[in-house]
Amino acid sequence: MAGRLSGKVALISGGAGGCGLAAAELFAREGAKVGIVDLPRSKGEEVAASIRANGGEAIFAPADVSVSAEVTSAVKAVEAAFGAITVLFNHAGILAVGPFLEVEEDEWDRLMAVNVRSMFLMTKAVLPGMLSAGGGSIVCTSSISAVAATPMEVLYDTTKGACHMFARAIAVEFRDRGIRCNAVCPGFIATDHGKRELVGLSKYGVDVSEAAIAAQQGRMCDPKEVANAALFLSSDEASFINGTHLFVDNCFTAV
């Protein structure tokens, strides 16, 4: 079913690696013009060039998504290249693993900035153009951690709980203006980010062995499976889906 995003302009934060990279490539194959926003030191330009080499349309707009001025500049760059953004995938995020009583305030602030503040900044910058274009779809990357707490991840779990409600609240406020906003909620994922999480949890005695993961969700989630879920929520096929949380976790949260 090719062309599911034909005529759409998609901005993907954190689009240079992991699930964001998988989404950037998939969205481009499905006809979207793709703006990749990620850190200047990332492989964002390489990803955009690869998409173009394969017949797609993409640009890289470097930014720290927790910094307002950089977000504004990146959004303007994508709009200048392709027009109003009609699909926003708020995917950028980081994690922190460790005992709660050892958490420093700056670590709390950094995680909140990248995982929560970035959604606020990016959505606020994109929405005016999206509204002027007649509407669009916003997808935020939440997690099983929004509803299933993990030891040693109080900070991360808290940010994903915020993501859960951010997506729902945006949907409610802007539903009657043609905006849909949903969250995609992966389980443990086979990305560099996800593998670092497992190493960190193991260090503190949390059982994330292959057997434990198999019992919880069958296997590790593939980044492409998260990208497919985000594609569906971004497409017109999900036209009556708004304010929902789509779990990509193979029953982790259903048991």
C-alpha positions in Angstrom: 0.0 0.0 0.0 2.5 2.6 -1.2 1.9 6.3 -1.0 0.3 6.3 2.4 1.9 9.7 3.1 1.8 11.2 -0.4 1.4 14.9 -0.3 2.4 15.2 3.3 5.4 16.9 4.9 6.8 15.0 7.9 9.2 16.3 10.5 10.8 13.7 12.7 12.8 14.7 15.7 15.5 12.2 16.6 15.3 11.0 13.1 19.0 10.2 12.6 19.0 6.8 14.4 17.1 4.0 15.9 13.3 4.1 15.5 13.5 7.7 14.2 15.8 6.6 11.4 13.5 3.7 10.5 10.5 6.1 10.5 12.4 8.7 8.3 13.2 6.0 5.7 9.7 4.5 5.8 7.8 7.8 5.7 9.9 8.9 2.6 9.1 5.6 0.9 5.5 6.2 1.6 5.6 9.5 -0.2 6.3 12.1 2.5 8.8 14.9 2.2 10.8 14.4 5.3 12.6 16.8 7.6 15.0 15.1 10.0 15.8 17.1 13.1 18.6 15.8 15.3 21.8 16.9 16.9 24.5 18.5 14.7 26.9 15.7 15.5 24.3 13.0 14.5 24.1 11.2 11.1 21.2 13.3 10.1 22.7 14.6 6.9 23.9 11.1 6.0 20.3 9.8 6.5 18.8 12.6 4.4 21.3 12.1 1.6 20.5 8.3 1.6 16.8 9.1 1.3 17.5 11.4 -1.6 19.7 8.9 -3.3 16.9 6.4 -3.2 14.5 8.8 -4.9 12.9 10.4 -1.8 12.8 14.0 -0.6 14.5 14.8 2.7 16.6 17.5 4.4 18.5 17.6 7.7 17.8 20.5 10.1 20.3 20.2 13.0 19.0 21.2 16.4 19.1 20.4 20.1 15.3 19.8 20.5 15.4 21.1 24.1 16.5 24.6 23.0 13.7 26.9 21.8 15.7 29.0 19.3 17.2 25.9 17.7 13.8 24.2 17.4 12.3 27.3 15.8 15.2 27.5 13.3 14.8 23.8 12.4 11.1 24.0 11.9 11.5 27.1 9.7 14.1 25.3 7.6 11.8 22.4 6.9 8.9 24.7 6.1 11.1 26.7 3.8 12.1 23.6 1.9 8.8 21.7 1.7 5.9 23.9 3.0 3.7 23.5 6.0 4.4 20.4 8.2 1.4 18.1 8.3 3.0 15.2 10.1 5.0 15.7 13.3 6.7 12.7 14.9 8.0 13.8 18.3 10.5 10.9 18.7 13.7 12.5 20.2 14.5 11.1 23.7 17.1 9.9 26.1 17.2 7.6 29.1 18.7 7.5 32.5 19.2 4.3 34.6 20.1 4.4 38.3 18.9 4.5 41.9 16.5 7.3 42.6 18.3 8.5 45.7 21.5 9.0 43.6 19.8 11.1 41.0 21.2 14.6 40.6 19.0 17.6 39.8 20.9 18.3 36.6 20.2 14.8 35.4 16.5 15.2 36.2 16.5 18.6 34.3 18.2 17.1 31.3 15.9 14.2 30.9 12.8 16.5 31.3 14.3 18.9 28.8 14.9 16.3 26.1 11.9 14.0 26.7 9.2 16.5 27.7 10.2 20.1 26.9 11.2 19.1 23.4 7.6 17.9 22.7 6.2 21.2 23.9 8.7 23.3 21.8 8.4 21.2 18.7 4.6 21.0 18.8 4.2 24.7 19.5 6.5 25.6 16.6 4.8 23.3 14.1 1.2 23.8 15.0 0.6 27.2 13.5 1.6 26.0 10.0 -0.2 22.7 10.5 -3.4 24.6 11.4 -3.0 26.9 8.4 -2.7 23.9 6.2 -6.0 22.6 7.4 -4.8 20.1 10.0 -2.5 17.2 10.4 -1.2 14.4 12.6 1.2 14.5 15.6 2.7 11.3 17.0 4.7 11.3 20.2 6.9 8.4 21.3 5.9 7.3 24.8 6.7 3.9 26.2 5.5 1.0 28.2 7.3 2.9 31.0 4.4 5.4 31.1 2.2 2.7 32.7 4.6 -0.1 33.8 7.2 1.2 36.2 10.7 -0.2 36.1 13.1 -0.2 39.1 16.0 2.2 38.5 14.1 4.3 35.9 12.1 6.7 38.0 13.2 9.7 35.8 12.6 8.0 32.5 9.2 6.6 33.6 8.1 10.0 34.8 9.0 11.6 31.4 7.0 9.0 29.5 4.0 9.5 31.8 4.1 13.1 30.8 4.3 12.2 27.2 1.2 10.0 27.6 -0.9 13.0 28.9 0.7 15.5 26.5 -0.5 13.6 23.5 -4.0 13.2 24.9 -4.3 16.8 26.0 -3.2 18.2 22.6 -5.7 15.9 20.9 -8.5 17.2 23.1 -7.7 20.8 22.7 -7.2 20.7 18.9 -9.5 18.0 17.8 -12.1 20.4 16.3 -9.4 22.2 14.4 -8.3 19.2 12.3 -5.4 18.0 14.5 -4.9 14.4 15.6 -2.4 13.6 18.3 -1.5 10.1 19.5 1.3 8.3 21.3 3.2 5.2 20.2 4.4 3.2 23.1 7.2 0.6 22.5 8.4 -2.1 24.7 12.1 -3.0 24.9 13.6 -2.2 21.5 16.6 -3.6 19.7 18.3 -0.2 19.1 21.6 1.2 20.5 19.5 3.2 22.9 17.5 0.1 24.0 20.6 -2.0 24.4 22.2 0.6 26.6 19.1 0.5 28.7 19.4 -3.2 29.2 23.1 -2.9 30.2 22.2 -0.2 32.7 19.3 -2.2 34.2 21.5 -5.3 34.5 24.2 -3.4 36.3 21.7 -2.7 39.1 20.3 -6.2 39.3 17.1 -5.8 37.2 16.5 -9.0 35.3 16.4 -8.1 31.6 17.9 -11.4 30.5 16.9 -12.9 27.2 14.6 -15.2 29.1 13.0 -12.4 31.0 12.4 -10.4 27.9 10.9 -13.4 26.2 8.5 -13.9 29.1 7.4 -10.2 29.1 7.1 -9.5 25.4 8.3 -12.6 23.4 11.4 -10.9 22.0 13.0 -7.5 21.5 11.0 -5.1 19.3 12.4 -4.2 15.9 12.7 -0.5 15.2 10.8 -1.0 12.0 7.8 -2.2 14.0 7.7 1.1 15.9 8.0 3.0 12.6 5.1 1.0 11.1 2.9 2.0 14.1 3.9 5.6 13.7 3.2 5.5 10.0 -0.3 4.2 10.6 -1.1 6.9 13.2 0.4 9.6 10.8 -1.6 8.4 7.8 -5.2 9.1 6.8 -6.0 5.5 7.6 -6.1 6.6 11.3 -8.4 9.5 10.6 -10.7 8.8 13.5 -8.0 7.8 16.0 -7.2 10.7 18.2 -5.9 10.9 21.8 -4.9 7.2 22.0 -1.9 5.3 23.1 -0.8 2.5 20.7 1.3 0.0 22.5 3.9 -1.8 20.4 4.9 -4.3 23.1 3.5 -7.8 22.2 1.4 -8.0 25.3 3.9 -6.6 27.8 1.3 -4.2 29.3 -1.6 -6.6 28.6 -0.6 -9.3 31.1 
